């Protein structure tokens, strides 16, 4: 990584390049690739620099670990610009998957059950994962097997929209993670 320092009165961070370019390449011979992508061969670095300057482009070291290092003649500013645009577009198009939690109790009323079911369906339709937790307290812990039927019913009712990512873990508060079905 090559760092170019700015004026000391300049408060900006130094400019960093991920590749060595032009006169920052300190080897005698390189394997050169032309601006059209065709291999030219192994030549001296000075010759390659002259070729790049004649075509008003940059000599960029692409593979420094190869023997001899591989360099390419290209417009480095244009390359950085296109790479930045591509990264920005990829970041824009990618969607972070969110995890939504829904907590139910063993003694849940039917209306509350349907309300929580609707919320879970909305989350799954948006593409979010849903974590369903069954909270049990006191004597409810003695009937864990019967109480798991509510969680299984929830999973069955959502099977049209989801698939199980992480199955039921029978603990103090059993849970299951559902993810949206691929269409």
Backbone as JSON Lines, residues from 0, in Angstrom:
{"i":0,"aa":"X","n":[0.84,-1.16,0.0],"ca":[0.0,0.0,0.0],"c":[0.9,1.23,0.0]}
{"i":1,"aa":"X","n":[0.64,2.15,-0.9],"ca":[1.45,3.36,-1.04],"c":[0.65,4.52,-0.47]}
{"i":2,"aa":"X","n":[1.29,5.34,0.36],"ca":[0.62,6.48,0.97],"c":[1.24,7.76,0.44]}
{"i":3,"aa":"X","n":[0.41,8.65,-0.05],"ca":[0.88,9.94,-0.54],"c":[0.49,10.98,0.49]}
{"i":4,"aa":"X","n":[1.48,11.73,1.0],"ca":[1.2,12.7,2.04],"c":[0.81,14.04,1.43]}
{"i":5,"aa":"X","n":[-0.09,14.72,2.1],"ca":[-0.58,16.02,1.68],"c":[0.25,17.13,2.34]}
{"i":6,"aa":"X","n":[-0.08,18.36,2.06],"ca":[0.5,19.52,2.71],"c":[0.25,19.42,4.22]}
{"i":7,"aa":"X","n":[1.19,19.84,5.06],"ca":[0.99,19.65,6.5],"c":[-0.09,20.55,7.06]}
{"i":8,"aa":"X","n":[-0.5,21.57,6.35],"ca":[-1.62,22.41,6.79],"c":[-2.96,21.83,6.36]}
{"i":9,"aa":"X","n":[-2.9,20.79,5.56],"ca":[-4.1,20.15,5.06],"c":[-4.59,19.14,6.1]}
{"i":10,"aa":"X","n":[-5.83,19.25,6.51],"ca":[-6.38,18.38,7.57],"c":[-6.92,17.06,7.04]}
{"i":11,"aa":"X","n":[-6.92,16.87,5.73],"ca":[-7.45,15.63,5.17],"c":[-6.5,14.47,5.44]}
{"i":12,"aa":"X","n":[-7.03,13.26,5.39],"ca":[-6.22,12.06,5.56],"c":[-5.34,11.88,4.32]}
{"i":13,"aa":"X","n":[-4.18,11.23,4.48],"ca":[-3.33,10.98,3.31],"c":[-4.03,10.06,2.31]}
{"i":14,"aa":"X","n":[-3.74,10.27,1.04],"ca":[-4.34,9.46,-0.02],"c":[-3.63,8.11,-0.05]}
{"i":15,"aa":"X","n":[-4.42,7.04,-0.04],"ca":[-3.85,5.69,-0.06],"c":[-4.21,5.02,-1.38]}
{"i":16,"aa":"X","n":[-3.23,4.37,-2.0],"ca":[-3.47,3.6,-3.21],"c":[-3.27,2.14,-2.88]}
{"i":17,"aa":"X","n":[-4.13,1.3,-3.42],"ca":[-3.98,-0.13,-3.15],"c":[-2.97,-0.78,-4.09]}
{"i":18,"aa":"X","n":[-2.58,-0.08,-5.13],"ca":[-1.59,-0.6,-6.06],"c":[-0.41,0.37,-6.15]}
{"i":19,"aa":"X","n":[0.76,-0.17,-6.5],"ca":[1.9,0.7,-6.8],"c":[1.73,1.18,-8.24]}
{"i":20,"aa":"X","n":[1.97,2.47,-8.46],"ca":[1.81,3.01,-9.81],"c":[3.07,3.76,-10.23]}
{"i":21,"aa":"X","n":[3.31,3.76,-11.53],"ca":[4.39,4.49,-12.2],"c":[5.75,4.35,-11.5]}
{"i":22,"aa":"X","n":[6.29,5.43,-10.96],"ca":[7.65,5.43,-10.41],"c":[7.73,4.79,-9.02]}
{"i":23,"aa":"X","n":[6.64,4.28,-8.5],"ca":[6.66,3.6,-7.2],"c":[6.98,2.1,-7.36]}
{"i":24,"aa":"X","n":[7.12,1.64,-8.59],"ca":[7.46,0.24,-8.87],"c":[8.98,0.15,-8.91]}
{"i":25,"aa":"X","n":[9.57,-0.61,-7.98],"ca":[11.02,-0.62,-7.81],"c":[11.68,-1.93,-8.22]}
{"i":26,"aa":"X","n":[11.14,-2.68,-9.15],"ca":[11.78,-3.91,-9.62],"c":[12.38,-3.67,-11.0]}
{"i":27,"aa":"X","n":[13.34,-4.51,-11.37],"ca":[14.01,-4.31,-12.67],"c":[13.15,-4.75,-13.84]}
{"i":28,"aa":"X","n":[12.56,-5.96,-13.71],"ca":[11.77,-6.52,-14.81],"c":[10.35,-6.78,-14.34]}
{"i":29,"aa":"X","n":[9.43,-6.62,-15.27],"ca":[8.02,-6.9,-15.0],"c":[7.41,-7.66,-16.17]}
{"i":30,"aa":"X","n":[6.32,-8.34,-15.9],"ca":[5.52,-8.95,-16.97],"c":[4.44,-7.94,-17.3]}
{"i":31,"aa":"X","n":[4.42,-7.45,-18.52],"ca":[3.54,-6.34,-18.9],"c":[2.32,-6.82,-19.66]}
{"i":32,"aa":"X","n":[1.19,-6.2,-19.31],"ca":[-0.07,-6.42,-20.02],"c":[-0.46,-5.09,-20.63]}
{"i":33,"aa":"X","n":[-0.81,-5.09,-21.89],"ca":[-1.13,-3.85,-22.6],"c":[-2.46,-3.27,-22.17]}
{"i":34,"aa":"X","n":[-2.74,-2.09,-22.69],"ca":[-3.98,-1.41,-22.31],"c":[-5.22,-2.12,-22.83]}
{"i":35,"aa":"X","n":[-5.09,-2.92,-23.88],"ca":[-6.23,-3.68,-24.4],"c":[-6.37,-5.05,-23.73]}
{"i":36,"aa":"X","n":[-5.45,-5.38,-22.81],"ca":[-5.53,-6.65,-22.08],"c":[-4.67,-7.75,-22.67]}
{"i":37,"aa":"X","n":[-3.96,-7.45,-23.75],"ca":[-3.11,-8.48,-24.37],"c":[-1.74,-8.51,-23.68]}
{"i":38,"aa":"X","n":[-1.17,-9.7,-23.48],"ca":[0.14,-9.8,-22.84],"c":[1.25,-9.33,-23.79]}
{"i":39,"aa":"X","n":[2.14,-8.5,-23.28],"ca":[3.26,-7.99,-24.07],"c":[4.51,-8.82,-23.81]}
{"i":40,"aa":"X","n":[4.71,-9.2,-22.54],"ca":[5.86,-10.04,-22.2],"c":[6.66,-9.45,-21.06]}
{"i":41,"aa":"X","n":[7.83,-10.06,-20.8],"ca":[8.71,-9.61,-19.73],"c":[9.66,-8.56,-20.29]}
{"i":42,"aa":"X","n":[9.56,-7.34,-19.74],"ca":[10.42,-6.24,-20.17],"c":[10.9,-5.47,-18.95]}
{"i":43,"aa":"X","n":[11.83,-4.55,-19.16],"ca":[12.34,-3.75,-18.04],"c":[11.28,-2.73,-17.62]}
{"i":44,"aa":"X","n":[11.36,-2.32,-16.37],"ca":[10.39,-1.37,-15.83],"c":[10.5,-0.02,-16.55]}
{"i":45,"aa":"X","n":[11.73,0.38,-16.9],"ca":[11.91,1.67,-17.59],"c":[11.21,1.68,-18.94]}
{"i":46,"aa":"X","n":[11.34,0.57,-19.69],"ca":[10.67,0.48,-20.99],"c":[9.16,0.56,-20.82]}
{"i":47,"aa":"X","n":[8.66,-0.14,-19.82],"ca":[7.22,-0.15,-19.57],"c":[6.73,1.24,-19.19]}
{"i":48,"aa":"X","n":[7.5,1.95,-18.37],"ca":[7.14,3.32,-18.0],"c":[7.11,4.23,-19.22]}
{"i":49,"aa":"X","n":[8.09,4.07,-20.1],"ca":[8.12,4.86,-21.33],"c":[6.9,4.58,-22.21]}
{"i":50,"aa":"X","n":[6.54,3.29,-22.3],"ca":[5.36,2.92,-23.1],"c":[4.09,3.53,-22.51]}
{"i":51,"aa":"X","n":[3.99,3.51,-21.19],"ca":[2.81,4.07,-20.53],"c":[2.75,5.58,-20.72]}
{"i":52,"aa":"X","n":[3.9,6.25,-20.61],"ca":[3.92,7.7,-20.77],"c":[3.61,8.12,-22.21]}
{"i":53,"aa":"X","n":[4.06,7.32,-23.19],"ca":[3.77,7.62,-24.59],"c":[2.28,7.57,-24.86]}
{"i":54,"aa":"X","n":[1.6,6.61,-24.24],"ca":[0.15,6.5,-24.45],"c":[-0.65,7.32,-23.42]}
{"i":55,"aa":"X","n":[0.06,8.13,-22.61],"ca":[-0.54,9.01,-21.6],"c":[-1.42,8.24,-20.62]}
{"i":56,"aa":"X","n":[-0.92,7.08,-20.19],"ca":[-1.6,6.25,-19.21],"c":[-0.64,5.94,-18.06]}
{"i":57,"aa":"X","n":[-1.11,5.13,-17.1],"ca":[-0.3,4.78,-15.93],"c":[0.14,3.33,-16.01]}
{"i":58,"aa":"X","n":[1.29,3.05,-15.4],"ca":[1.77,1.69,-15.24],"c":[1.37,1.26,-13.83]}
{"i":59,"aa":"X","n":[0.53,0.24,-13.73],"ca":[-0.03,-0.18,-12.44],"c":[0.39,-1.61,-12.14]}
{"i":60,"aa":"X","n":[0.95,-1.82,-10.95],"ca":[1.35,-3.16,-10.52],"c":[0.12,-3.9,-10.02]}
{"i":61,"aa":"X","n":[-0.25,-4.97,-10.74],"ca":[-1.47,-5.71,-10.42],"c":[-1.18,-6.87,-9.47]}
{"i":62,"aa":"X","n":[-0.15,-7.63,-9.77],"ca":[0.19,-8.8,-8.97],"c":[1.64,-8.69,-8.49]}
{"i":63,"aa":"X","n":[1.87,-8.1,-7.31],"ca":[3.24,-7.88,-6.85],"c":[3.94,-9.16,-6.39]}
{"i":64,"aa":"X","n":[3.2,-10.21,-6.07],"ca":[3.81,-11.44,-5.55],"c":[4.26,-12.4,-6.64]}
{"i":65,"aa":"X","n":[3.89,-12.14,-7.88],"ca":[4.3,-13.02,-8.98],"c":[5.79,-12.8,-9.26]}
{"i":66,"aa":"X","n":[6.38,-13.75,-9.96],"ca":[7.8,-13.63,-10.29],"c":[7.95,-13.68,-11.8]}
{"i":67,"aa":"X","n":[8.23,-12.64,-12.54],"ca":[8.32,-11.23,-12.13],"c":[6.93,-10.65,-11.9]}
{"i":68,"aa":"X","n":[6.84,-9.51,-11.18],"ca":[5.54,-8.89,-10.89],"c":[4.78,-8.53,-12.18]}
{"i":69,"aa":"X","n":[3.48,-8.64,-12.12],"ca":[2.64,-8.35,-13.3],"c":[2.15,-6.91,-13.2]}
{"i":70,"aa":"X","n":[2.34,-6.15,-14.28],"ca":[1.89,-4.76,-14.35],"c":[1.02,-4.58,-15.59]}
{"i":71,"aa":"X","n":[0.17,-3.57,-15.53],"ca":[-0.73,-3.32,-16.65],"c":[-0.72,-1.83,-16.95]}
{"i":72,"aa":"X","n":[-0.84,-1.51,-18.24],"ca":[-0.95,-0.12,-18.66],"c":[-2.44,0.22,-18.68]}
{"i":73,"aa":"X","n":[-2.82,1.23,-17.87],"ca":[-4.23,1.62,-17.78],"c":[-4.35,3.04,-17.27]}
{"i":74,"aa":"X","n":[-5.54,3.59,-17.37],"ca":[-5.84,4.9,-16.77],"c":[-6.26,4.61,-15.34]}
{"i":75,"aa":"X","n":[-5.36,4.84,-14.39],"ca":[-5.6,4.45,-13.0],"c":[-6.73,5.28,-12.37]}
{"i":76,"aa":"X","n":[-6.83,6.54,-12.69],"ca":[-7.91,7.37,-12.17],"c":[-9.27,6.86,-12.61]}
{"i":77,"aa":"X","n":[-9.37,6.47,-13.87],"ca":[-10.62,5.93,-14.4],"c":[-10.94,4.59,-13.73]}
{"i":78,"aa":"X","n":[-9.91,3.77,-13.52],"ca":[-10.09,2.48,-12.86],"c":[-10.64,2.68,-11.44]}
{"i":79,"aa":"X","n":[-10.06,3.62,-10.67],"ca":[-10.53,3.88,-9.31],"c":[-11.96,4.4,-9.31]}
{"i":80,"aa":"X","n":[-12.28,5.27,-10.27],"ca":[-13.63,5.83,-10.38],"c":[-14.65,4.72,-10.65]}
{"i":81,"aa":"X","n":[-14.34,3.85,-11.62],"ca":[-15.27,2.77,-11.95],"c":[-15.42,1.79,-10.8]}
{"i":82,"aa":"X","n":[-14.32,1.52,-10.1],"ca":[-14.38,0.61,-8.95],"c":[-15.24,1.2,-7.84]}
{"i":83,"aa":"X","n":[-15.1,2.5,-7.61],"ca":[-15.89,3.17,-6.58],"c":[-17.37,3.13,-6.93]}
{"i":84,"aa":"X","n":[-17.69,3.38,-8.21],"ca":[-19.09,3.33,-8.67],"c":[-19.66,1.93,-8.52]}
{"i":85,"aa":"X","n":[-18.87,0.91,-8.87],"ca":[-19.33,-0.47,-8.77],"c":[-19.57,-0.86,-7.31]}
{"i":86,"aa":"X","n":[-18.66,-0.46,-6.42],"ca":[-18.83,-0.76,-4.99],"c":[-20.07,-0.07,-4.44]}
{"i":87,"aa":"X","n":[-20.29,1.18,-4.85],"ca":[-21.46,1.93,-4.4],"c":[-22.74,1.27,-4.88]}
{"i":88,"aa":"X","n":[-22.75,0.81,-6.13],"ca":[-23.92,0.15,-6.69],"c":[-24.19,-1.17,-5.98]}
{"i":89,"aa":"X","n":[-23.13,-1.95,-5.7],"ca":[-23.3,-3.21,-4.98],"c":[-23.84,-2.98,-3.58]}
{"i":90,"aa":"X","n":[-23.35,-1.94,-2.92],"ca":[-23.81,-1.63,-1.57],"c":[-25.28,-1.21,-1.61]}
{"i":91,"aa":"X","n":[-25.65,-0.46,-2.64],"ca":[-27.02,0.01,-2.78],"c":[-27.98,-1.17,-3.01]}
{"i":92,"aa":"X","n":[-27.55,-2.14,-3.82],"ca":[-28.41,-3.26,-4.18],"c":[-28.48,-4.34,-3.12]}
{"i":93,"aa":"X","n":[-27.51,-4.37,-2.22],"ca":[-27.55,-5.42,-1.2],"c":[-28.48,-5.01,-0.07]}
{"i":94,"aa":"X","n":[-29.18,-5.99,0.46],"ca":[-30.14,-5.72,1.53],"c":[-29.69,-6.48,2.77]}
{"i":95,"aa":"X","n":[-29.6,-5.77,3.87],"ca":[-29.23,-6.41,5.13],"c":[-30.46,-7.12,5.68]}
{"i":96,"aa":"X","n":[-30.31,-8.39,6.01],"ca":[-31.41,-9.16,6.55],"c":[-31.52,-8.84,8.04]}
{"i":97,"aa":"X","n":[-32.71,-8.48,8.45],"ca":[-32.94,-8.15,9.85],"c":[-33.59,-9.32,10.56]}
{"i":98,"aa":"X","n":[-33.32,-9.41,11.85],"ca":[-33.93,-10.45,12.69],"c":[-35.0,-9.78,13.54]}
{"i":99,"aa":"X","n":[-36.23,-10.23,13.39],"ca":[-37.35,-9.71,14.19],"c":[-37.72,-10.76,15.23]}
{"i":100,"aa":"X","n":[-38.05,-10.3,16.42],"ca":[-38.41,-11.23,17.5],"c":[-39.89,-11.12,17.83]}
{"i":101,"aa":"X","n":[-40.49,-12.28,18.03],"ca":[-41.88,-12.34,18.49],"c":[-41.9,-13.26,19.7]}
{"i":102,"aa":"X","n":[-42.47,-12.77,20.79],"ca":[-42.54,-13.54,22.03],"c":[-43.98,-13.95,22.27]}
{"i":103,"aa":"X","n":[-44.19,-15.23,22.53],"ca":[-45.53,-15.72,22.85],"c":[-45.49,-16.43,24.2]}
{"i":104,"aa":"X","n":[-46.65,-16.54,24.82],"ca":[-46.79,-17.21,26.12],"c":[-47.67,-18.44,25.94]}
{"i":105,"aa":"X","n":[-47.54,-19.45,26.81],"ca":[-48.36,-20.65,26.67],"c":[-49.86,-20.36,26.79]}
{"i":106,"aa":"X","n":[-50.24,-19.4,27.62],"ca":[-51.65,-19.09,27.83],"c":[-52.08,-17.93,26.95]}
{"i":107,"aa":"X","n":[-51.71,-17.98,25.67],"ca":[-52.02,-16.88,24.76],"c":[-53.46,-17.02,24.27]}
{"i":108,"aa":"X","n":[-54.15,-15.89,24.2],"ca":[-55.53,-15.86,23.72],"c":[-55.52,-16.02,22.2]}
{"i":109,"aa":"X","n":[-56.62,-16.48,21.64],"ca":[-56.69,-16.74,20.2],"c":[-56.49,-15.47,19.38]}
{"i":110,"aa":"X","n":[-57.1,-14.38,19.82],"ca":[-56.96,-13.11,19.09],"c":[-55.51,-12.63,19.11]}
{"i":111,"aa":"X","n":[-54.85,-12.73,20.27],"ca":[-53.44,-12.34,20.38],"c":[-52.57,-13.22,19.49]}
{"i":112,"aa":"X","n":[-52.91,-14.5,19.44],"ca":[-52.17,-15.45,18.6],"c":[-52.23,-15.01,17.14]}
{"i":113,"aa":"X","n":[-53.43,-14.67,16.66],"ca":[-53.59,-14.26,15.26],"c":[-52.9,-12.93,14.97]}
{"i":114,"aa":"X","n":[-52.91,-12.02,15.94],"ca":[-52.22,-10.74,15.76],"c":[-50.72,-10.96,15.6]}
{"i":115,"aa":"X","n":[-50.14,-11.79,16.45],"ca":[-48.71,-12.08,16.37],"c":[-48.39,-12.83,15.08]}
{"i":116,"aa":"X","n":[-49.31,-13.67,14.63],"ca":[-49.14,-14.4,13.38],"c":[-49.09,-13.42,12.2]}
{"i":117,"aa":"X","n":[-49.99,-12.41,12.2],"ca":[-49.99,-11.42,11.13],"c":[-48.67,-10.64,11.09]}
{"i":118,"aa":"X","n":[-48.17,-10.27,12.26],"ca":[-46.91,-9.54,12.32],"c":[-45.77,-10.4,11.76]}
{"i":119,"aa":"X","n":[-45.75,-11.67,12.13],"ca":[-44.71,-12.57,11.63],"c":[-44.8,-12.71,10.11]}
{"i":120,"aa":"X","n":[-46.02,-12.8,9.57],"ca":[-46.19,-12.91,8.12],"c":[-45.67,-11.66,7.42]}
{"i":121,"aa":"X","n":[-45.96,-10.48,7.98],"ca":[-45.49,-9.23,7.38],"c":[-43.96,-9.19,7.36]}
{"i":122,"aa":"X","n":[-43.33,-9.59,8.46],"ca":[-41.87,-9.6,8.53],"c":[-41.29,-10.54,7.48]}
{"i":123,"aa":"X","n":[-41.88,-11.72,7.36],"ca":[-41.38,-12.71,6.4],"c":[-41.58,-12.24,4.96]}
{"i":124,"aa":"X","n":[-42.7,-11.58,4.69],"ca":[-42.95,-11.06,3.33],"c":[-41.95,-9.96,2.97]}
{"i":125,"aa":"X","n":[-41.49,-9.18,3.96],"ca":[-40.49,-8.14,3.72],"c":[-39.1,-8.73,3.51]}
{"i":126,"aa":"X","n":[-38.92,-10.0,3.87],"ca":[-37.62,-10.64,3.7],"c":[-36.81,-10.72,4.97]}
{"i":127,"aa":"X","n":[-37.42,-10.41,6.11],"ca":[-36.72,-10.47,7.39],"c":[-36.87,-11.86,8.01]}
{"i":128,"aa":"X","n":[-35.89,-12.23,8.83],"ca":[-35.99,-13.47,9.59],"c":[-36.82,-13.2,10.84]}
{"i":129,"aa":"X","n":[-37.47,-14.24,11.33],"ca":[-38.31,-14.1,12.52],"c":[-37.87,-15.12,13.56]}
{"i":130,"aa":"X","n":[-37.63,-14.62,14.77],"ca":[-37.27,-15.47,15.9],"c":[-38.48,-15.52,16.81]}
{"i":131,"aa":"X","n":[-39.03,-16.71,17.0],"ca":[-40.22,-16.87,17.82],"c":[-39.8,-17.52,19.14]}
{"i":132,"aa":"X","n":[-40.07,-16.82,20.22],"ca":[-39.68,-17.32,21.55],"c":[-40.93,-17.62,22.36]}
{"i":133,"aa":"X","n":[-40.9,-18.74,23.06],"ca":[-41.99,-19.13,23.95],"c":[-41.52,-18.89,25.38]}
{"i":134,"aa":"X","n":[-42.1,-17.89,26.04],"ca":[-41.72,-17.55,27.41],"c":[-42.6,-18.32,28.39]}
{"i":135,"aa":"X","n":[-41.95,-19.04,29.27],"ca":[-42.68,-19.78,30.3],"c":[-42.16,-19.37,31.66]}
{"i":136,"aa":"X","n":[-43.1,-19.29,32.63],"ca":[-42.73,-18.93,33.99],"c":[-43.44,-19.86,34.98]}
{"i":137,"aa":"X","n":[-42.82,-20.03,36.13],"ca":[-43.45,-20.76,37.23],"c":[-43.85,-22.17,36.85]}
{"i":138,"aa":"X","n":[-45.13,-22.48,37.08],"ca":[-45.63,-23.83,36.83],"c":[-45.69,-24.19,35.35]}
{"i":139,"aa":"X","n":[-45.64,-23.19,34.51],"ca":[-45.65,-23.46,33.07],"c":[-44.43,-24.26,32.66]}
{"i":140,"aa":"X","n":[-43.33,-24.13,33.41],"ca":[-42.1,-24.86,33.11],"c":[-42.26,-26.36,33.31]}
{"i":141,"aa":"X","n":[-43.21,-26.79,34.14],"ca":[-43.42,-28.21,34.38],"c":[-44.1,-28.89,33.2]}
{"i":142,"aa":"X","n":[-44.74,-28.12,32.35],"ca":[-45.49,-28.68,31.21],"c":[-44.87,-28.24,29.89]}
{"i":143,"aa":"X","n":[-43.56,-28.33,29.81],"ca":[-42.84,-27.86,28.62],"c":[-43.3,-28.59,27.37]}
{"i":144,"aa":"X","n":[-43.48,-29.89,27.43],"ca":[-43.89,-30.67,26.26],"c":[-45.21,-30.2,25.69]}
{"i":145,"aa":"X","n":[-46.19,-29.95,26.56],"ca":[-47.51,-29.48,26.1],"c":[-47.42,-28.05,25.56]}
{"i":146,"aa":"X","n":[-46.59,-27.24,26.21],"ca":[-46.47,-25.85,25.78],"c":[-45.76,-25.71,24.43]}
{"i":147,"aa":"X","n":[-44.91,-26.68,24.08],"ca":[-44.23,-26.64,22.79],"c":[-45.21,-26.79,21.62]}
{"i":148,"aa":"X","n":[-46.42,-27.34,21.91],"ca":[-47.42,-27.49,20.85],"c":[-47.83,-26.13,20.28]}
{"i":149,"aa":"X","n":[-47.84,-25.08,21.11],"ca":[-48.18,-23.74,20.64],"c":[-47.12,-23.25,19.66]}
{"i":150,"aa":"X","n":[-45.86,-23.51,20.0],"ca":[-44.76,-23.11,19.11],"c":[-44.83,-23.88,17.8]}
{"i":151,"aa":"X","n":[-45.13,-25.18,17.88],"ca":[-45.25,-26.0,16.67],"c":[-46.42,-25.54,15.81]}
{"i":152,"aa":"X","n":[-47.53,-25.13,16.45],"ca":[-48.68,-24.62,15.71],"c":[-48.3,-23.33,14.97]}
{"i":153,"aa":"X","n":[-47.54,-22.47,15.64],"ca":[-47.08,-21.22,15.03],"c":[-46.24,-21.52,13.79]}
{"i":154,"aa":"X","n":[-45.35,-22.5,13.9],"ca":[-44.49,-22.89,12.77],"c":[-45.32,-23.44,11.63]}
{"i":155,"aa":"X","n":[-46.29,-24.3,11.95],"ca":[-47.15,-24.89,10.92],"c":[-47.97,-23.82,10.19]}
{"i":156,"aa":"X","n":[-48.5,-22.85,10.95],"ca":[-49.3,-21.8,10.33],"c":[-48.47,-20.89,9.43]}
{"i":157,"aa":"X","n":[-47.17,-20.77,9.72],"ca":[-46.29,-19.92,8.9],"c":[-45.53,-20.71,7.84]}
{"i":158,"aa":"X","n":[-45.77,-22.03,7.73],"ca":[-45.01,-22.86,6.8],"c":[-45.18,-22.44,5.34]}
{"i":159,"aa":"X","n":[-46.29,-21.78,5.02],"ca":[-46.54,-21.31,3.66],"c":[-45.57,-20.2,3.27]}
{"i":160,"aa":"X","n":[-45.14,-19.39,4.24],"ca":[-44.3,-18.23,3.99],"c":[-42.84,-18.43,4.39]}
{"i":161,"aa":"X","n":[-42.56,-19.49,5.17],"ca":[-41.21,-19.59,5.74],"c":[-40.72,-21.02,5.77]}
{"i":162,"aa":"X","n":[-39.42,-21.12,6.03],"ca":[-38.8,-22.42,6.3],"c":[-37.97,-22.27,7.57]}
{"i":163,"aa":"X","n":[-37.76,-23.36,8.24],"ca":[-37.07,-23.34,9.53],"c":[-35.57,-23.23,9.3]}
{"i":164,"aa":"X","n":[-34.97,-22.22,9.9],"ca":[-33.52,-22.06,9.83],"c":[-32.87,-22.74,11.03]}
{"i":165,"aa":"X","n":[-33.44,-22.54,12.2],"ca":[-32.91,-23.15,13.41],"c":[-34.1,-23.76,14.14]}
{"i":166,"aa":"X","n":[-34.04,-25.05,14.36],"ca":[-35.16,-25.76,14.94],"c":[-35.36,-25.44,16.42]}
{"i":167,"aa":"X","n":[-36.43,-25.96,16.99],"ca":[-36.79,-25.69,18.38],"c":[-35.7,-26.18,19.32]}
{"i":168,"aa":"X","n":[-35.31,-25.3,20.23],"ca":[-34.36,-25.67,21.27],"c":[-35.15,-25.75,22.59]}
{"i":169,"aa":"X","n":[-35.4,-26.95,23.11],"ca":[-36.16,-27.04,24.36],"c":[-35.32,-26.57,25.54]}
{"i":170,"aa":"X","n":[-35.59,-25.39,26.0],"ca":[-34.87,-24.79,27.12],"c":[-35.9,-24.16,28.04]}
{"i":171,"aa":"X","n":[-35.43,-23.24,28.87],"ca":[-36.34,-22.49,29.73],"c":[-37.28,-21.66,28.88]}
{"i":172,"aa":"X","n":[-36.74,-21.07,27.81],"ca":[-37.59,-20.34,26.86],"c":[-37.29,-20.87,25.46]}
{"i":173,"aa":"X","n":[-38.04,-21.9,25.02],"ca":[-37.81,-22.48,23.69],"c":[-38.0,-21.43,22.59]}
{"i":174,"aa":"X","n":[-37.23,-21.6,21.52],"ca":[-37.32,-20.67,20.4],"c":[-37.07,-21.38,19.1]}
{"i":175,"aa":"X","n":[-37.46,-20.73,18.0],"ca":[-37.22,-21.22,16.66],"c":[-36.96,-20.0,15.78]}
{"i":176,"aa":"X","n":[-36.08,-20.17,14.79],"ca":[-35.81,-19.08,13.85],"c":[-36.33,-19.5,12.48]}
{"i":177,"aa":"X","n":[-37.16,-18.63,11.91],"ca":[-37.73,-18.88,10.58],"c":[-37.17,-17.87,9.59]}
{"i":178,"aa":"X","n":[-36.95,-18.34,8.37],"ca":[-36.5,-17.42,7.32],"c":[-37.48,-17.49,6.17]}
{"i":179,"aa":"X","n":[-37.58,-16.43,5.37],"ca":[-38.55,-16.42,4.27],"c":[-38.24,-17.5,3.23]}
{"i":180,"aa":"X","n":[-39.28,-18.03,2.63],"ca":[-39.09,-19.01,1.56],"c":[-38.62,-18.29,0.31]}
{"i":181,"aa":"X","n":[-37.72,-18.93,-0.43],"ca":[-37.27,-18.38,-1.7],"c":[-38.34,-18.61,-2.74]}
{"i":182,"aa":"X","n":[-38.62,-17.56,-3.49],"ca":[-39.68,-17.69,-4.5],"c":[-39.12,-17.96,-5.84]}
